[in-house]
Amino acid sequence: MSRYGGWAPYVSVAERRKKAEREMAKLRKKGHPVSPVIITGRAIATTFWGKAWCGTMESFGDYENRLPRGRTYVRNGSVVDLQIAPLQAKALVSGSSLYTVTISIKPVPKPQWQSLCRDCTGGIDSLVELLQGRLSKAVMERISAPGTGLFPKSSEIKFACTCPDGATMCKHVAAVLYGIGARLDEKPDLLFHLRAVDHQDLVAGLGKDLPLTKTAPASANILEADDMAALFGLDMAAPEEDAPAPTPKPTRRKKPAAAAKPALDLTEDGYVKWWK
C-alpha cells in the first residue's frame, strides 16, 4: 500500500525492465559507468566473502521478513546499477518506478582494525589466499565476526530508499544488500574498499620475522654449468679464469738445407770437361 492510502498500479517485470533499460541508456550517454548485478543460477553468493556478507545481513533479525523479497528482486535482475565506494554503496533498483538506494556504513574503528590485523598475523600466507577466501577456520571466523571483525553490526549500517515504503529496510534495500554479496563473489577486495581499510595491512607482516640466511647453499643445490647448458640447450663457454691452458702445438724441425751442387765445368762446345 502506498503512502497515499491506495494500491500502487501493477507494473509487469517486462515493463519495469524496459523502463530501466531506457534509463540506463541515458546514464551511459552521460558517462555513468552502469554496473548491474547479474545472478546466474539460484545461488546469490558462492564464495567465502559473498556468503559471509549475506550471512551477516541475514543475522540482523529485525529485517528477516524483508529479505525474501530482496532475494527475488536481485535474482530477477532488478538491481540495474550498483556502485561501491568507501563507506557507501549506491544502487538503482527497478520496481514500479526506478528507485535510488543508499547504504551507508560507519568506518571500522582504528583499534578494532589493528586488533584484527594482529590476530590474523601468521594465519594468512598470501594476498591471493586472502582474496580467494582460502583461510583457516579460525581466521575466517575472526574476520567475519560482526562487530569485532570486518563485517558491520546492524547499528553501523543505515539504509535509504526513494520508494514510498516507510520501512527501515524495504525490498529494494534488501535486494541491494544481496547484490553486494554477489558483487563480492567477483571482486572480494571491494569489501575492504567499502569498509575504508587496506587489505594489504592483513599481510603486511609477512616475511618480516624471517632471518636472512648467511650460510652458503649446499653443493647439491648449485646448478653446474654443464647442467645449465643441458637445461637451456646452450653452448656455454667456461670463464677465462677457469679455462684450461691451451695445449702447445708441436714444433716442426726444419730440414737442413741441401749442400749446393758444384757448378759443372764445361768446354767451349758445351761438353762436360772431365780433365783438369
C-alpha positions in Angstrom: 0.0 0.0 0.0 1.4 3.4 -0.9 1.7 6.4 1.5 -1.4 7.9 -0.1 -3.6 5.1 1.1 -4.2 3.4 -2.2 -2.5 0.5 -4.1 0.2 1.3 -6.4 -0.6 0.3 -10.0 0.8 -3.0 -11.0 3.7 -2.9 -13.5 4.9 -6.2 -15.0 8.5 -7.3 -14.7 8.9 -6.9 -18.5 7.7 -3.3 -18.4 9.9 -2.5 -15.5 12.9 -3.9 -17.3 12.2 -1.9 -20.5 11.9 1.3 -18.4 15.1 0.5 -16.5 17.0 -0.2 -19.7 15.9 3.2 -21.2 17.1 5.0 -18.0 20.4 3.1 -18.0 21.0 4.0 -21.7 20.5 7.7 -20.7 23.0 7.3 -17.9 25.6 5.6 -20.2 25.3 8.5 -22.6 26.1 10.9 -19.7 29.3 8.8 -18.9 27.9 7.0 -15.9 29.6 3.5 -15.5 26.4 1.4 -15.3 27.1 -1.8 -13.4 24.1 -4.1 -13.0 24.0 -7.1 -10.6 23.6 -10.3 -12.7 22.8 -13.6 -10.9 23.2 -16.8 -12.8 21.5 -19.8 -11.2 19.8 -19.9 -7.8 22.8 -19.2 -5.6 23.3 -15.4 -5.0 26.8 -15.9 -3.5 29.1 -18.9 -3.8 32.4 -17.7 -2.3 33.5 -17.1 1.3 33.3 -13.3 1.1 29.9 -13.2 -0.6 28.4 -15.9 1.7 29.8 -14.2 4.8 28.3 -10.8 3.8 24.9 -12.3 3.1 25.1 -14.3 6.3 25.8 -11.2 8.3 22.9 -9.3 6.7 20.6 -12.2 7.5 21.7 -12.3 11.1 20.0 -8.9 11.6 16.8 -10.4 12.9 14.8 -7.1 12.5 14.9 -7.5 8.7 14.2 -11.2 8.2 10.7 -10.6 6.9 12.1 -8.2 4.1 14.9 -10.4 2.9 12.9 -13.0 0.8 11.5 -10.2 -1.4 15.0 -8.8 -1.7 16.3 -12.2 -2.9 13.6 -12.3 -5.6 14.4 -8.8 -6.8 18.2 -9.4 -7.1 17.7 -12.7 -8.8 15.4 -11.3 -11.5 17.9 -8.5 -12.3 16.1 -5.6 -10.6 19.4 -4.1 -9.3 20.3 -2.4 -12.5 23.2 -0.5 -11.2 25.4 -0.9 -8.1 28.4 1.3 -7.3 30.5 0.6 -4.2 32.6 3.4 -2.7 34.3 3.8 0.7 31.6 3.7 3.4 28.8 3.8 0.9 27.0 1.7 -1.7 24.6 3.3 -4.1 22.2 1.5 -6.4 19.3 1.9 -8.8 16.6 -0.7 -8.4 13.8 -1.3 -10.8 10.4 -1.5 -9.2 7.1 0.2 -10.0 9.5 3.0 -10.7 13.3 3.3 -10.7 14.4 3.8 -7.1 17.7 5.0 -5.7 19.0 3.0 -2.7 21.8 4.3 -0.5 23.6 2.2 2.1 25.9 4.0 4.5 28.4 2.2 6.7 30.4 3.6 9.6 34.2 3.2 9.3 36.0 0.4 11.1 37.4 1.9 14.4 41.2 2.0 14.1 41.9 0.0 17.3 39.5 -2.7 16.0 41.2 -2.9 12.6 44.7 -3.1 14.3 43.5 -5.8 16.6 42.1 -7.8 13.6 45.4 -7.4 11.8 47.3 -8.6 14.8 45.1 -11.6 15.4 45.4 -12.7 11.8 49.2 -12.5 11.7 50.6 -15.8 10.8 47.2 -17.2 9.7 47.3 -15.6 6.2 50.1 -16.8 3.9 49.5 -14.6 0.9 47.2 -11.9 -0.5 45.9 -14.3 -3.1 44.9 -16.7 -0.3 43.1 -13.8 1.5 41.1 -12.6 -1.5 40.2 -16.2 -2.6 39.0 -16.9 1.0 41.2 -20.0 1.3 41.8 -19.3 5.0 41.8 -21.4 8.2 38.5 -21.7 10.0 39.9 -19.6 12.9 40.9 -16.7 10.6 37.6 -16.8 8.7 35.6 -16.7 11.9 37.8 -13.8 13.2 37.4 -11.7 10.0 33.7 -12.3 9.5 32.6 -11.8 13.2 30.0 -9.0 13.2 31.1 -6.1 15.4 34.7 -7.2 16.0 35.7 -8.3 12.5 35.4 -6.7 9.1 31.6 -7.0 8.7 29.4 -4.3 10.2 27.0 -4.5 13.1 23.3 -3.6 12.5 24.0 -0.3 14.4 26.8 0.6 12.0 24.8 0.4 8.8 22.0 2.7 7.6 19.6 2.4 4.6 17.7 4.9 2.5 15.4 4.3 -0.5 13.4 6.7 -2.6 10.4 4.3 -2.7 7.2 5.1 -0.8 7.7 2.1 1.6 8.2 3.6 5.1 10.0 0.5 6.4 13.6 0.8 7.6 14.6 -1.9 5.2 12.4 -2.2 2.1 12.6 -4.9 -0.5 14.8 -2.7 -2.7 17.3 -2.2 0.1 17.3 -5.9 0.7 18.0 -6.6 -3.0 21.0 -4.2 -2.9 22.4 -5.9 0.2 22.2 -9.2 -1.5 23.7 -7.5 -4.6 26.7 -6.5 -2.6 27.2 -10.2 -1.6 27.0 -11.2 -5.3 29.5 -8.5 -6.2 32.0 -9.7 -3.6 32.0 -13.1 -5.3 33.5 -11.3 -8.3 35.7 -8.7 -6.5 36.3 -9.6 -2.9 38.6 -6.6 -2.4 35.5 -4.3 -2.7 34.6 -5.3 0.9 37.9 -3.6 2.1 37.1 -0.7 -0.2 33.6 -0.4 1.3 34.9 -0.5 4.9 37.7 2.0 4.0 40.6 -0.2 5.1 43.6 -1.5 3.2 43.6 -5.3 2.8 47.4 -5.1 2.4 47.6 -4.5 6.2 46.5 -8.0 6.9 49.5 -9.4 5.0 51.9 -6.5 5.7 53.9 -8.5 8.3 54.6 -11.4 6.0 58.4 -12.2 5.8 59.4 -9.6 8.5 60.4 -12.3 11.0 62.3 -14.4 8.5 66.1 -14.1 9.1 68.3 -13.6 6.2 70.5 -16.7 5.7 74.2 -16.4 5.8 75.1 -19.9 5.0 76.2 -20.9 1.5 73.8 -23.1 -0.4 74.6 -26.8 -0.4 76.6 -28.0 -3.3 73.8 -30.3 -4.3 71.6 -27.2 -4.9 74.1 -25.5 -7.2 73.5 -26.0 -10.9 76.7 -26.7 -12.7 77.5 -25.0 -16.0 77.1 -28.3 -17.8 73.7 -28.8 -16.2 72.7 -25.3 -17.3 73.8 -26.0 -20.8 71.8 -29.2 -20.9 68.7 -27.5 -19.4 68.6 -24.5 -21.7 70.3 -26.1 -24.8 73.1 -23.5 -24.7 76.7 -23.8 -25.7 78.2 -22.2 -22.6 81.9 -21.3 -22.5 83.8 -21.6 -19.3 85.1 -18.4 -17.7 88.6 -17.4 -18.7 90.0 -17.9 -15.3 88.8 -21.5 -15.1 89.6 -22.3 -18.7 92.4 -25.0 -19.2 95.7 -23.8 -20.5 96.0 -24.2 -24.3 98.0 -27.3 -25.4 101.2 -26.1 -27.2 101.5 -27.1 -30.8 104.5 -29.4 -31.6 107.3 -27.5 -33.3 108.4 -28.9 -36.6 112.1 -29.3 -37.2 113.4 -27.6 -40.2 115.2 -29.9 -42.7 118.9 -28.9 -43.2 119.4 -27.1 -46.3 120.9 -29.3 -49.1 124.5 -28.6 -50.0 124.9 -26.6 -53.0 125.9 -28.7 -56.0 129.1 -27.6 -57.6 128.8 -25.9 -60.9 129.7 -28.1 -63.9 133.0 -27.3 -65.7 132.0 -27.2 -69.4 134.1 -26.9 -72.5 133.6 -24.3 -75.1 131.5 -26.8 -77.1 129.2 -27.5 -74.1 130.6 -30.8 -73.2 131.5 -31.7 -69.6 135.1 -31.3 -69.1 136.4 -34.4 -67.3 140.0 -33.5 -67.2 141.7 -31.0 -65.1 
